[in-house]
Amino acid sequence: MARTLEETEAETAQAFIDAIDDAEKSGKWKMSWDSADGAPTNATTNRAYSGGFNYFVLMLAGMTHGDSRWAGAGQWKKARNYVRKGEKGVGIFFPRFKCATCGVGVGRGQKCRNGHSIIAKANKNFSGWGSSYVFNNQQTENPLPSREVRDVDPTVGFEAAAKIVANMKSDVRHGGARAFYSVKQDFIQLPEAGVFNTTADYWAINLHEHAHWSGAKNRLNRDGIVKFTSFGTEEYAYEELVAEMGSAFVCTHIGVEREGLFDNHVAYLKSWKKKLTEDPGAIRRAANEAGAVMRYLLK
């Protein structure tokens, strides 16, 4: 008996969700580049600072110091690298939590000091905000050396990808630790090729941003770009789905590959699991638009 379109969509969506789950469980998904040179990061734990406010103030202050690495005075002291006298820190905020079972304060561990598990969110309760001051690496007595960026020519071995991008004559700029397409100014920003884990990662991200670029009014006139309002909306999430599928299609077509690259493409879309469950037809519509992206970029 022939299956209906709805049955096919549901089966495809479930297969996609399963692939996302597998990629996450396998641990193969990872950040495609070292973002530490631009994203505010704790120098002693290597954790990126979270929260919109903390990220914003440390990013701006980091531009002044020319360094994105921070730590509290106590953390620098423990690392035997003291903050210079007279230096002023930058205030940041962080949430405090208590164990839901016994009420004692908890940190990042898996159990509270009384032995209760706090792994699940339901096992700990928000109890307010804490604050502290952090100091830049350049404010210490012995600043850590700058990270080296590998000198990489991304065109070597990836001539097909390089030719595609060159033919589009897009405005591609390199530097910093972010990858994005500016809708208003119509340019693509990428980290330097040398900070990516592999050159294949560089081209996968490059083509992802070009997939967004293709949606401009004078190109494919796609709603996710033309009617863009803000990040985090359902419309923008759908545009991300189209762009990542488009990038995956082009990478497959021209032979940009490395072990785990497909897992990265799939796991990148994990925020769409809920949407695909509610609307299995979204995968078909997105695939059609991603196909249009691939044809445009290859043309």
SELUM-782782 format. One record per residue (C-alpha): residue number from 1; x, y, z. Coordinates in Angstrom, 3 decimals, always signed. Layout:
<sites>
   pos         c1         c2         c3
   NUM          X          Y          Z
...
</sites>
This chain:
<sites>
   pos         c1         c2         c3
     1     +0.000     +0.000     +0.000
     2     +1.387     +3.406     -1.008
     3     +2.238     +5.750     +1.832
     4     +0.683     +9.185     +2.075
     5     +2.750    +12.379     +1.962
     6     +2.039    +12.877     +5.655
     7     +3.338     +9.408     +6.508
     8     +6.497     +9.971     +4.465
     9     +7.077    +13.357     +6.117
    10     +6.615    +11.870     +9.581
    11     +9.049     +9.034     +8.810
    12    +11.649    +11.442     +7.397
    13    +11.312    +13.811    +10.340
    14    +11.738    +10.938    +12.807
    15    +14.838     +9.702    +10.970
    16    +16.261    +13.218    +11.194
    17    +15.493    +13.411    +14.914
    18    +17.135    +10.012    +15.444
    19    +20.244    +11.208    +13.588
    20    +20.416    +14.286    +15.811
    21    +20.105    +12.129    +18.926
    22    +22.820     +9.765    +17.698
    23    +25.197    +12.651    +16.934
    24    +24.678    +14.108    +20.398
    25    +25.071    +10.793    +22.207
    26    +28.181     +9.845    +20.269
    27    +29.930    +13.005    +21.407
    28    +31.149    +13.615    +17.875
    29    +29.645    +17.076    +17.635
    30    +32.040    +19.871    +18.542
    31    +32.655    +23.545    +17.930
    32    +34.204    +23.931    +14.459
    33    +36.803    +26.459    +15.576
    34    +38.641    +27.743    +18.632
    35    +36.538    +30.723    +19.679
    36    +38.685    +31.688    +22.642
    37    +40.508    +34.490    +20.835
    38    +37.338    +36.537    +20.489
    39    +34.702    +35.160    +22.869
    40    +35.183    +36.122    +26.547
    41    +36.698    +33.061    +28.227
    42    +37.904    +32.228    +31.719
    43    +41.658    +31.835    +31.448
    44    +41.886    +29.265    +34.244
    45    +38.930    +27.004    +33.357
    46    +38.692    +27.614    +29.578
    47    +34.926    +28.051    +29.981
    48    +33.240    +30.746    +27.917
    49    +31.386    +33.358    +29.967
    50    +27.652    +32.906    +29.571
    51    +24.747    +35.292    +29.927
    52    +24.075    +38.161    +27.562
    53    +25.213    +40.849    +29.993
    54    +28.491    +39.172    +30.986
    55    +29.329    +38.347    +27.382
    56    +28.611    +41.895    +26.219
    57    +30.559    +43.803    +28.882
    58    +33.561    +41.463    +28.710
    59    +33.578    +41.544    +24.926
    60    +33.718    +45.368    +24.961
    61    +36.333    +45.470    +27.726
    62    +38.339    +42.809    +25.917
    63    +38.589    +45.080    +22.891
    64    +40.271    +47.682    +25.097
    65    +42.840    +45.181    +26.371
    66    +43.205    +43.329    +23.091
    67    +42.609    +40.040    +24.915
    68    +39.503    +37.958    +25.621
    69    +40.824    +35.959    +28.610
    70    +39.585    +36.803    +32.101
    71    +39.620    +35.405    +35.636
    72    +38.885    +36.485    +39.193
    73    +41.762    +37.782    +41.328
    74    +41.650    +34.592    +43.389
    75    +41.800    +32.441    +40.273
    76    +44.801    +34.369    +38.955
    77    +46.472    +34.035    +42.378
    78    +45.869    +30.278    +42.390
    79    +47.482    +30.141    +38.944
    80    +50.458    +32.009    +40.491
    81    +49.905    +34.989    +38.243
    82    +48.867    +38.009    +40.314
    83    +46.793    +40.957    +39.165
    84    +48.912    +44.121    +39.036
    85    +48.300    +46.645    +41.813
    86    +45.891    +49.431    +40.909
    87    +44.097    +47.490    +38.172
    88    +40.296    +47.766    +38.090
    89    +38.170    +44.715    +37.442
    90    +34.960    +44.318    +35.438
    91    +31.816    +43.334    +37.330
    92    +29.927    +40.238    +36.209
    93    +26.823    +38.477    +37.554
    94    +25.997    +34.817    +37.975
    95    +22.995    +32.827    +39.237
    96    +23.083    +31.096    +42.615
    97    +21.339    +27.788    +43.289
    98    +20.361    +25.693    +46.310
    99    +19.839    +21.967    +46.570
   100    +16.118    +21.303    +46.246
   101    +16.371    +18.533    +48.863
   102    +18.266    +20.157    +51.743
   103    +18.611    +23.815    +50.770
   104    +22.401    +24.144    +50.911
   105    +24.142    +26.231    +48.277
   106    +25.457    +24.293    +45.305
   107    +28.016    +24.890    +42.588
   108    +28.905    +23.039    +39.388
   109    +29.333    +19.601    +40.965
   110    +27.056    +16.606    +40.598
   111    +26.142    +16.455    +44.279
   112    +25.628    +18.945    +47.102
   113    +27.838    +18.719    +50.186
   114    +25.191    +16.533    +51.837
   115    +25.370    +13.989    +49.052
   116    +22.149    +14.773    +47.168
   117    +22.259    +14.622    +43.375
   118    +21.943    +18.015    +41.683
   119    +22.534    +16.921    +38.099
   120    +18.928    +17.497    +36.989
   121    +17.583    +21.058    +36.926
   122    +14.656    +19.933    +39.086
   123    +17.117    +19.026    +41.860
   124    +18.238    +22.602    +42.450
   125    +16.416    +25.889    +42.907
   126    +17.419    +29.391    +41.831
   127    +18.190    +31.467    +44.932
   128    +19.282    +34.833    +43.555
   129    +22.190    +36.540    +41.859
   130    +25.804    +36.750    +42.885
   131    +28.440    +39.128    +41.563
   132    +32.208    +39.267    +41.292
   133    +34.998    +41.124    +39.534
   134    +37.218    +39.642    +36.862
   135    +40.512    +40.887    +35.479
   136    +41.891    +40.623    +31.977
   137    +44.945    +38.570    +31.155
   138    +46.746    +41.798    +30.213
   139    +46.167    +43.158    +33.745
   140    +48.308    +40.437    +35.312
   141    +52.002    +40.515    +36.172
   142    +52.795    +37.747    +33.665
   143    +50.187    +37.757    +30.872
   144    +49.651    +34.470    +29.104
   145    +51.093    +34.458    +25.574
   146    +48.830    +35.136    +22.626
   147    +47.390    +32.108    +20.926
   148    +48.974    +31.354    +17.617
   149    +46.804    +31.179    +14.528
   150    +48.020    +28.531    +12.124
   151    +49.022    +29.863     +8.719
   152    +46.579    +27.978     +6.511
   153    +45.779    +28.385     +2.825
   154    +42.189    +27.062     +2.771
   155    +42.158    +26.743     -1.012
   156    +44.673    +23.880     -1.001
   157    +42.754    +20.637     -1.449
   158    +39.453    +22.510     -1.543
   159    +39.706    +24.157     -4.944
   160    +36.067    +23.462     -5.805
   161    +34.776    +25.204     -2.673
   162    +37.175    +28.125     -3.172
   163    +36.036    +28.526     -6.784
   164    +32.358    +28.553     -5.793
   165    +32.903    +31.302     -3.217
   166    +35.151    +33.314     -5.541
   167    +32.549    +33.194     -8.309
   168    +29.894    +34.662     -5.995
   169    +31.975    +37.808     -5.439
   170    +30.519    +38.117     -1.941
   171    +31.976    +40.444     +0.692
   172    +33.784    +37.994     +2.997
   173    +35.718    +39.376     +5.951
   174    +38.013    +37.441     +8.275
   175    +38.883    +38.002    +11.919
   176    +37.468    +37.625    +15.415
   177    +35.741    +34.551    +16.784
   178    +32.284    +34.806    +15.245
   179    +30.804    +33.543    +12.013
   180    +27.728    +35.362    +10.723
   181    +26.004    +36.991     +7.773
   182    +25.073    +40.642     +8.252
   183    +21.626    +41.082     +6.712
   184    +21.719    +44.888     +6.851
   185    +25.245    +45.347     +5.507
   186    +25.315    +42.276     +3.247
   187    +28.690    +40.873     +4.274
   188    +29.948    +37.586     +5.721
   189    +32.243    +37.514     +8.768
   190    +34.400    +34.454     +9.462
   191    +37.225    +33.590    +11.868
   192    +40.614    +33.111    +10.247
   193    +40.935    +29.741     +8.521
   194    +43.804    +28.812    +10.836
   195    +41.639    +28.716    +13.987
   196    +39.253    +26.103    +12.582
   197    +39.741    +22.502    +13.675
   198    +40.090    +21.441    +10.037
   199    +39.962    +23.188     +6.675
   200    +36.793    +21.204     +5.934
   201    +35.189    +22.905     +8.955
   202    +36.178    +26.277     +7.549
   203    +34.442    +25.576     +4.248
   204    +31.365    +24.060     +5.893
   205    +30.885    +27.241     +7.954
   206    +31.794    +29.436     +4.981
   207    +29.127    +27.760     +2.847
   208    +26.612    +27.912     +5.701
   209    +26.984    +31.696     +5.850
   210    +26.793    +31.879     +2.056
   211    +23.544    +29.941     +2.275
   212    +22.197    +32.786     +4.441
   213    +23.719    +35.291     +1.976
   214    +21.805    +33.656     -0.871
   215    +18.494    +34.600     +0.732
   216    +18.906    +38.360     +0.189
   217    +16.213    +40.214     -1.748
   218    +18.317    +40.556     -4.904
   219    +19.143    +36.823     -4.822
   220    +16.645    +34.164     -3.685
   221    +14.473    +36.631     -1.744
   222    +13.913    +34.181     +1.144
   223    +11.609    +35.212     +4.000
   224    +14.090    +34.108     +6.680
   225    +16.502    +36.805     +5.467
   226    +14.281    +39.440     +3.843
   227    +11.841    +39.502     +6.782
   228    +14.498    +38.983     +9.454
   229    +13.579    +40.665    +12.754
   230    +15.730    +39.105    +15.460
   231    +17.633    +36.011    +16.510
   232    +15.777    +33.364    +18.470
   233    +12.491    +33.643    +16.575
   234    +10.864    +30.612    +14.948
   235    +11.351    +32.239    +11.551
   236    +15.074    +32.605    +12.138
   237    +15.322    +29.031    +13.421
   238    +13.750    +27.858    +10.171
   239    +16.265    +29.939     +8.206
   240    +19.055    +28.204    +10.144
   241    +17.565    +24.849     +9.174
   242    +17.575    +25.853     +5.496
   243    +21.113    +27.247     +5.645
   244    +22.618    +24.235     +7.400
   245    +20.898    +21.784     +5.072
   246    +22.021    +23.864     +2.101
   247    +25.605    +23.827     +3.384
   248    +25.448    +20.058     +3.918
   249    +24.082    +19.538     +0.388
   250    +26.857    +21.617     -1.207
   251    +29.587    +20.002     +0.929
   252    +28.393    +16.563     -0.127
   253    +28.135    +17.578     -3.782
   254    +31.664    +18.987     -4.053
   255    +33.392    +16.537     -1.714
   256    +34.103    +18.663     +1.361
   257    +34.348    +15.989     +4.021
   258    +36.022    +14.912     +7.228
   259    +35.136    +12.370     +9.884
   260    +32.243    +13.694    +11.957
   261    +31.386    +16.613     +9.669
   262    +27.937    +15.182     +8.938
   263    +27.391    +14.761    +12.684
   264    +28.175    +18.446    +13.099
   265    +25.661    +19.399    +10.404
   266    +22.972    +17.271    +12.032
   267    +23.644    +18.139    +15.677
   268    +23.717    +21.852    +14.780
   269    +19.977    +21.498    +14.134
   270    +19.130    +19.925    +17.488
   271    +16.920    +22.889    +18.432
   272    +14.596    +21.758    +15.645
   273    +13.733    +18.404    +17.195
   274    +10.610    +19.759    +18.871
   275     +9.482    +21.603    +15.743
   276     +9.979    +18.519    +13.565
   277     +7.907    +16.463    +15.978
   278     +5.069    +19.001    +15.832
   279     +5.368    +19.721    +12.097
   280     +7.016    +16.870    +10.151
   281     +6.320    +18.730     +6.887
   282     +8.929    +21.344     +7.875
   283    +11.751    +19.020     +6.836
   284    +10.310    +18.702     +3.305
   285     +9.807    +22.446     +2.920
   286    +13.267    +23.203     +4.281
   287    +14.828    +20.570     +2.016
   288    +13.169    +22.167     -1.011
   289    +14.518    +25.584     -0.063
   290    +17.945    +24.109     +0.722
   291    +17.914    +22.559     -2.745
   292    +17.304    +26.013     -4.197
   293    +20.241    +27.308     -2.124
   294    +22.519    +24.577     -3.479
   295    +21.521    +25.283     -7.082
   296    +22.112    +28.999     -6.583
   297    +25.540    +28.585     -4.997
   298    +26.686    +26.017     -7.557
   299    +25.448    +28.171    -10.423
</sites>
